[in-house]
Amino acid sequence: MEFLLQSEELEAADSIDVMRARIDAVDDAIIQLIIARTRLSVHIQAARISGGEPRIVLSRERAIRGRYRAALGAPGDGVADAVLRVCRGNG
């Protein structure tokens, strides 16, 4: 019985390693998407500023928060805030 437990623990560890590798791959993709989003945001902000408009449009940010909240529930607010903060840049 002890051997079976050890074997199961090893299988679980292998499975955890595989799952962690998958999480790492997802995190890498998220990072690349945030970089792409930041670049787009910087261009939009520059266009708005050069057109005499404000750099940030709060109604747009509220809509973005709403999309994250609809998809992720209450934690979506925090995720949206973090994404917006990172992508907004230093302005």
C-alpha positions in Angstrom: 0.0 0.0 0.0 2.8 2.4 0.8 4.3 1.8 -2.6 1.0 2.7 -4.3 0.8 5.9 -2.4 4.3 6.8 -3.4 3.5 5.9 -7.0 0.4 8.0 -6.9 2.3 10.9 -5.4 4.8 10.6 -8.2 2.1 10.6 -10.8 0.5 13.6 -9.2 3.8 15.4 -9.2 4.3 14.6 -12.9 0.8 15.8 -13.6 1.4 19.0 -11.5 4.6 19.6 -13.5 2.7 19.3 -16.7 -0.1 21.5 -15.5 2.5 24.1 -14.3 4.1 24.1 -17.7 0.8 24.7 -19.3 0.1 27.6 -16.8 3.5 29.0 -17.7 2.6 28.9 -21.4 -0.7 30.6 -20.8 1.1 33.3 -18.7 3.6 33.8 -21.5 0.7 34.3 -23.9 -1.0 36.8 -21.5 2.2 38.8 -21.2 2.5 39.0 -25.0 -1.1 40.1 -25.3 -0.6 42.8 -22.7 2.5 44.0 -24.6 0.5 44.1 -27.8 -2.4 45.9 -26.0 -0.1 48.5 -24.5 1.4 49.3 -28.0 -2.1 49.8 -29.4 -3.1 51.9 -26.4 -0.1 54.1 -26.7 -0.9 54.8 -30.4 -4.5 55.5 -29.6 -3.5 57.9 -26.8 -1.1 59.7 -29.1 -3.7 60.1 -31.8 -6.2 61.4 -29.3 -3.8 63.9 -27.8 -2.7 65.1 -31.3 -6.4 65.6 -32.1 -6.9 67.7 -29.0 -8.8 65.1 -27.1 -8.0 63.7 -23.6 -5.5 60.9 -23.4 -8.0 58.7 -21.4 -11.7 58.3 -22.0 -13.3 57.2 -18.7 -16.5 56.0 -20.4 -14.3 53.6 -22.5 -12.5 52.4 -19.4 -15.9 51.8 -17.7 -17.0 49.7 -20.7 -13.8 47.7 -20.6 -14.3 47.0 -16.8 -17.8 45.9 -17.6 -16.6 43.4 -20.2 -14.1 41.9 -17.7 -16.6 41.8 -14.9 -19.2 40.1 -17.2 -16.6 37.5 -18.2 -14.8 36.9 -14.9 -17.3 38.0 -12.2 -16.3 40.3 -9.4 -12.5 39.6 -9.8 -12.9 41.0 -13.3 -12.8 44.5 -11.9 -9.3 44.0 -10.4 -8.0 42.3 -13.6 -9.4 45.2 -15.7 -7.9 47.8 -13.4 -4.5 46.1 -13.6 -4.6 45.7 -17.4 -5.7 49.4 -17.9 -3.1 50.6 -15.5 -0.3 48.7 -17.3 -1.5 49.6 -20.8 -2.2 53.2 -20.0 1.4 54.0 -19.6 2.9 57.0 -17.9 1.3 59.5 -20.3 
